Amino acid sequence: MVTVFGLGFVGLTTALGFAHLGYKVYGVDVDAERKKILRAGKLPFLEPHMDKVLAENLGKNFFVTDDVAAAVADSEIIYYCVGTPYGADGSADLKYLFAAVDSTIDAVADDKFRVLVTKSTIPPSTTAEKIIPYVSEKTGGSKNFAVANNPEFLREGHCWEDFLGADRIVIGCDDERARAILVKLYAPMNIPIKCVTPSTGEFIKYLSNTLLATLISFSNEMAQIADTIGGIEVAEAFRILHMDKRWNGCNMTSYVYPGCGYGGYCLPKDTNAMFAQSRAKGFEPQILKNVIATNDNRPKNIARQIVKNLDKNSTVGILGLSFKPLSDDVRDTPALHIIREILDAGFKKIVAYDPAANEEFARRYPDLPVKILNSAREVYDAANVLAIVTAWDEFRGVPNFGDKKIVDCRYML
């Protein structure tokens, strides 16, 4: 039996994944609206294939519950998939994680051995230096609890296929009994399982995400250099780069390609947290520092390009609000930062459209003076200039609408 705290992209995929494998899984979340949507058999966000998996398992192997005590009593493995956002200094905020741990321990009324597993992304050494001591102190040193981490490597828009077809499963744990339980949990998947120390498990996740963030920022900096020099076919140059046999076919090409900068939840959070953790330990990594700075500056450069030579009474059209196609996630999306830069430049008329994220963007940023429209065509008709900010396939046809200026921020046309 498994209990999963947090039913966002990672938590719901984890819960439904284990339910799909035949385990009984309880899902716990503090968001009442999210629970209501799930209990109605619907997804609270866009994620391909997951609606069918939810329908197949809801009320059978997967249960959304408010009874934490009953869920914990019936489970020997507790997963934490709660948010670990980064603060002003870039460090990871662990309050939601510790709150979930508190809820777990407070609910225990027996002597059953339980494994507390953090799937939320946390900086290296957090399990060893913070979580294990915290659990030990809170439980009076009880041997009925073990702590582990099990980092996720999911891509939004591909969560289900990434769960079922994972390249590897990483278990960071020093407790032999807990390690054996987690290996057994994943055994039916027939995927390589790598058991490492807790700090190594945490580090692998950041190693992955900071590399991806570096590749994106490198590509954006190269595109900026090319634009500055002039006469360079940026998109064609990168496509020819991808023909190198060291890259072609390995599914990394989308990272070594210029765009609006990385966004969403994971890459901004993890690059900042890794930088903060390293600096706190006494080393300030200059490449990572500049990766973050390059990404932070990218919206400013794009906004300047969009409004160049444009009268301030003009209407700016934004095509794409989610941080990437096949997702409705607008957390830290480049579109948000680009729109703010345009507003700061004195342009007050902005219209926008996204195939999936209109409602989510309006809900998260209600004070932003942006008029949300229902189609790319409506944006085209209303705007004096358009910017493709998210690489949805349907935007490839926008040039066919007429001859208005289109700034292809994703180099996709």
C-alpha positions in Angstrom: 0.0 0.0 0.0 1.3 3.5 -0.9 0.2 7.0 0.1 1.2 9.9 -2.0 1.2 13.5 -0.6 0.7 16.1 -3.4 -1.3 15.4 -6.6 0.3 17.7 -9.0 2.1 16.5 -12.2 4.6 14.4 -10.3 2.4 13.2 -7.5 -0.5 12.2 -9.7 1.7 10.5 -12.2 3.4 8.6 -9.3 0.1 7.6 -7.7 -1.5 6.5 -10.9 1.6 4.7 -12.0 1.7 2.6 -8.9 -2.0 2.0 -9.1 -1.5 0.9 -12.7 1.0 -1.6 -11.4 -1.7 -3.1 -9.2 -0.8 -1.4 -5.9 -3.5 0.2 -3.7 -2.7 3.9 -3.6 -4.1 6.8 -1.5 -3.7 10.3 -2.8 -3.6 13.3 -0.4 -3.7 16.9 -1.4 -4.4 20.2 0.4 -6.1 21.8 -2.6 -9.8 21.2 -2.2 -10.6 22.1 -5.8 -8.0 19.7 -7.2 -9.5 16.9 -5.1 -13.0 17.7 -6.3 -11.9 17.6 -10.0 -10.1 14.2 -9.5 -13.0 12.6 -7.7 -15.1 13.6 -10.6 -12.8 11.5 -12.8 -11.1 14.5 -14.5 -7.5 15.8 -14.6 -6.8 19.2 -13.0 -4.2 19.9 -15.7 -3.4 19.0 -19.3 -1.4 15.8 -19.5 -1.8 13.3 -22.4 -3.0 9.7 -21.6 -3.5 10.3 -17.9 -7.2 10.9 -18.1 -7.7 7.3 -19.3 -5.4 5.9 -16.5 -7.4 7.9 -14.0 -10.7 6.5 -15.3 -9.3 3.0 -15.1 -8.0 3.2 -11.5 -10.2 5.7 -9.6 -12.1 3.9 -6.9 -10.3 0.7 -7.7 -6.6 1.0 -7.0 -6.5 4.8 -6.6 -8.3 6.7 -3.9 -8.4 10.5 -3.3 -8.7 10.8 0.5 -9.0 13.4 3.2 -8.4 10.8 5.9 -4.6 10.9 6.3 -4.7 8.7 9.4 -6.5 5.9 7.6 -4.2 6.2 4.5 -1.0 6.2 6.5 -2.3 3.3 8.7 -2.8 1.2 5.6 0.5 2.1 3.9 4.1 1.1 4.4 5.5 3.5 1.8 4.7 7.2 2.0 5.7 9.4 -1.0 6.1 13.2 -0.8 5.5 15.0 -4.1 4.8 18.4 -2.7 6.1 21.8 -4.0 9.6 22.9 -3.1 9.7 26.4 -4.6 12.7 28.6 -4.6 12.8 31.8 -2.6 14.4 35.2 -3.2 17.9 33.9 -2.6 17.3 30.8 -4.8 17.2 28.3 -2.0 14.5 25.6 -1.9 11.6 26.2 0.5 11.0 22.9 2.4 7.9 24.0 4.5 5.4 22.0 2.5 7.6 18.9 2.6 8.0 19.1 6.4 4.3 19.8 6.8 3.6 16.6 5.0 6.1 14.7 7.1 4.5 16.1 10.2 1.1 14.9 9.0 2.4 11.4 8.4 4.2 11.0 11.7 1.3 12.5 13.7 -1.1 10.0 12.0 0.9 6.9 13.0 -0.6 4.9 15.8 1.1 1.5 15.4 4.6 -0.1 15.2 4.6 -0.9 11.5 7.9 -0.1 9.6 7.4 2.7 7.1 9.5 4.2 4.4 9.2 8.0 3.9 10.2 8.8 0.4 10.8 12.3 -1.0 10.1 12.6 -4.7 10.0 16.3 -4.5 13.2 17.8 -5.8 15.5 18.8 -2.9 19.1 20.1 -3.0 21.9 17.6 -2.3 22.5 16.8 1.4 18.9 17.8 2.4 17.9 14.2 3.2 21.1 13.6 5.2 21.4 16.9 7.0 17.7 18.0 7.4 15.1 15.3 6.8 16.6 12.3 8.6 17.5 14.4 11.7 14.1 15.9 11.7 12.3 12.6 11.5 14.5 11.1 14.1 13.9 14.0 16.5 10.2 14.0 15.9 9.8 10.2 16.4 12.2 10.0 19.4 14.7 8.0 17.3 12.1 5.3 16.4 13.5 2.5 14.2 10.0 2.2 12.6 10.8 4.9 10.1 13.4 5.1 7.3 13.9 8.0 5.0 14.8 7.8 1.3 14.6 9.9 -1.9 13.5 8.8 -5.3 14.0 11.6 -7.8 11.6 12.0 -10.8 12.6 12.6 -14.4 9.3 13.5 -15.9 8.7 15.9 -18.7 5.4 17.7 -18.7 3.4 16.7 -21.7 5.1 13.3 -21.6 4.6 12.3 -17.9 2.9 9.0 -18.5 5.3 7.7 -21.1 8.2 8.8 -19.0 6.9 6.9 -16.0 6.3 3.7 -17.8 9.4 3.9 -20.0 11.8 5.4 -17.6 15.5 5.2 -18.5 16.4 4.4 -14.9 15.0 4.5 -11.4 17.2 6.1 -8.7 16.8 5.3 -5.0 18.8 7.3 -2.6 18.8 5.4 0.7 21.2 4.2 3.3 18.7 1.9 5.1 19.0 -1.7 3.8 15.4 -2.6 4.8 13.9 0.5 3.2 16.0 0.0 0.1 14.8 -3.6 -0.3 11.1 -2.4 0.0 11.6 0.2 -2.7 13.4 -2.1 -5.1 10.5 -4.6 -4.7 8.0 -1.8 -5.3 9.6 -1.0 -8.7 10.6 -4.6 -9.7 7.5 -5.3 -11.9 8.6 -2.4 -14.2 11.8 -4.2 -15.4 13.7 -0.9 -15.5 17.3 -0.5 -14.2 17.3 0.5 -10.6 20.3 2.4 -9.2 20.6 2.4 -5.4 22.9 5.2 -4.2 23.4 7.4 -1.1 20.7 10.0 -0.4 22.9 12.9 -1.4 23.9 11.2 -4.6 20.2 10.6 -5.4 19.4 14.3 -4.9 22.5 15.3 -6.9 21.5 13.2 -9.9 18.3 15.1 -10.4 20.0 18.5 -10.2 22.8 17.2 -12.5 20.2 16.4 -15.1 18.2 19.7 -14.8 21.1 22.1 -14.6 22.6 20.5 -17.7 19.3 21.0 -19.6 19.1 24.6 -18.3 22.7 25.2 -19.4 22.1 23.8 -22.9 19.0 26.1 -23.3 20.8 29.2 -22.1 23.9 28.4 -24.2 21.6 28.1 -27.3 19.8 31.4 -26.5 23.1 33.2 -25.9 24.4 31.9 -29.3 21.2 33.1 -30.9 21.7 36.5 -29.4 25.3 36.6 -30.7 24.0 35.6 -34.1 21.3 38.3 -34.1 23.9 40.9 -33.0 26.3 39.9 -35.8 23.6 39.7 -38.4 23.4 37.8 -41.7 23.2 34.5 -39.8 20.4 31.9 -40.5 19.9 31.0 -36.8 17.3 28.2 -37.2 19.2 26.6 -40.1 22.5 26.8 -38.2 21.1 24.9 -35.2 19.4 22.3 -37.4 22.8 21.7 -39.1 24.4 21.4 -35.6 21.8 18.7 -34.8 23.1 16.6 -37.8 26.2 15.9 -35.8 26.1 12.1 -35.0 26.9 12.9 -31.3 23.5 14.7 -31.1 21.2 13.4 -33.8 18.5 11.0 -32.6 19.3 11.3 -28.9 16.3 13.5 -28.1 18.5 16.3 -26.6 18.1 18.6 -29.7 15.2 20.5 -28.2 17.5 21.8 -25.5 20.2 22.8 -27.8 17.9 25.1 -29.7 17.2 28.8 -29.1 13.8 30.1 -27.8 12.4 32.2 -25.1 14.4 30.7 -22.2 13.5 27.8 -19.9 10.4 28.1 -17.8 7.9 25.9 -16.0 8.4 24.6 -12.5 11.5 22.4 -12.5 14.4 24.1 -14.4 14.1 27.6 -12.9 13.6 26.1 -9.4 16.4 23.6 -9.6 19.0 25.8 -11.2 18.5 28.5 -8.6 18.4 26.0 -5.7 21.6 24.3 -6.9 23.3 27.6 -7.2 22.2 28.7 -3.8 23.2 25.3 -2.2 26.7 25.5 -3.7 27.2 29.1 -2.7 26.0 28.2 0.9 28.6 25.5 0.9 31.4 28.0 0.0 31.6 27.8 -3.8 30.0 30.2 -6.3 29.7 28.4 -9.7 30.2 31.0 -12.4 28.8 29.0 -15.3 25.6 28.2 -13.4 25.4 31.8 -12.3 25.5 33.0 -15.8 23.1 30.4 -17.1 20.5 31.9 -14.7 21.4 35.4 -15.7 21.2 34.6 -19.4 17.7 33.1 -18.8 16.6 36.0 -16.7 17.7 38.5 -19.4 16.2 36.6 -22.3 12.6 38.0 -21.9 14.0 41.6 -22.0 15.9 41.0 -25.3 12.8 39.3 -26.8 10.5 42.1 -25.7 12.8 44.7 -27.3 12.7 42.8 -30.5 8.9 42.5 -30.4 8.2 46.2 -29.9 11.1 47.6 -31.9 10.0 50.6 -34.0 6.4 50.1 -32.7 4.1 53.0 -31.7 3.1 52.7 -28.0 -0.6 52.8 -29.0 -0.1 49.6 -31.0 -1.6 46.3 -29.9 0.9 43.5 -29.3 -0.3 39.9 -29.9 1.1 37.0 -27.9 0.7 33.5 -29.3 1.4 31.0 -26.5 1.1 31.3 -22.8 2.2 27.9 -21.5 5.9 27.3 -20.9 5.9 24.7 -23.6 3.5 22.9 -26.0 1.4 20.0 -24.9 1.1 21.6 -21.4 -1.2 24.1 -19.7 1.4 24.9 -17.1 2.1 28.6 -16.8 4.3 28.7 -13.7 7.3 30.8 -14.5 6.4 30.7 -18.1 8.5 32.9 -20.4 5.3 34.5 -21.8 4.7 36.0 -18.4 8.1 37.7 -18.2 7.9 38.8 -21.8 4.5 40.4 -21.3 5.7 42.2 -18.2 8.7 43.6 -20.1 6.4 44.8 -22.8 4.1 46.5 -20.2 7.1 48.1 -18.5 8.1 49.5 -21.9 4.9 51.4 -22.0 2.7 49.2 -24.2 -0.7 48.8 -22.7 -2.6 46.9 -25.4 -1.8 43.2 -25.3 -3.9 40.3 -26.6 -3.0 36.7 -26.2 -4.1 33.1 -27.0 -2.9 29.6 -26.1 -4.5 26.4 -27.2 -4.6 25.0 -23.7 -3.5 27.6 -21.1 -5.9 30.5 -21.5 -7.9 29.8 -18.4 -4.9 28.8 -16.3 -3.0 31.9 -17.3 -6.0 34.2 -16.5 -6.5 32.4 -13.1 -2.9 32.6 -12.0 -2.3 36.2 -13.2 -5.7 38.0 -12.8 -4.1 41.4 -12.3 -2.2 41.3 -15.6 -3.9 43.6 -18.2 -3.9 41.1 -21.0 -7.0 40.4 -23.1 -7.3 36.6 -23.6 -8.8 35.7 -27.0 -10.1 32.4 -28.3 -7.9 31.7 -31.4 -4.7 32.6 -33.1 -6.8 34.2 -35.9 -8.5 36.6 -33.4 -5.1 37.6 -32.1 -3.8 38.2 -35.6 -6.8 40.4 -36.4 -6.5 42.4 -33.3 -2.8 43.0 -33.2 -0.3 45.2 -35.0 2.6 42.8 -34.4 2.6 39.2 -33.2 5.1 37.1 -31.3 5.1 33.3 -31.2 6.1 32.6 -27.6 5.2 28.9 -27.3 5.9 26.5 -30.1 2.5 25.0 -30.6 2.2 23.4 -34.0 -0.9 25.3 -34.9 1.1 28.6 -34.9 3.0 27.4 -38.0 0.0 28.4 -40.1 -0.2 32.0 -38.7 1.9 33.6 -41.6 -0.8 32.4 -44.0 -3.3 34.9 -42.3 -1.6 37.9 -44.0 1.5 40.0 -44.0 1.6 41.4 -40.5 4.9 41.4 -38.7 5.5 38.1 -36.8 8.4 37.8 -34.4 9.2 34.1 -34.2 10.6 33.8 -30.7 10.8 30.0 -31.1 12.6 29.9 -34.5 9.9 27.5 -35.7 8.6 29.1 -38.9 
